[in-house]
Amino acid sequence: MQHTRQFIVSGRVQGVGFRAATQDKARELALAGWVRNLSDGRVEAVAGGDRDAVAALNRWLEQGSPAARVDSVDEQPTDADNLPQPFTVR
């Protein structure tokens, strides 16, 4: 069963390799979806796949890449369809 979530990550998450590291982790977890920078300095990701894998990505996002400083991760369900596989950076 496809489990799809949108994540908005706040903190020092742009210019620190966060999107590439998120892509690597999501691909490791066999998730579909994408990650992108937002104009306000946050990062948005949409991921779909196995419920446990999506939960594992959420836990990873709370820590982030080594140079990042994550202040918060807001998660909510989404009905996004046709997510790219493999997971991509936008």
Protein Blocks (a to p, Z undefined) as FASTA:
>chain_A
ZZddddddedjfehnlmmmmmmmmmmmnopacdddddfkopacdddeddfklmmmmmmmm
mnopfkbccfbdcddddfbehiacddddZZ
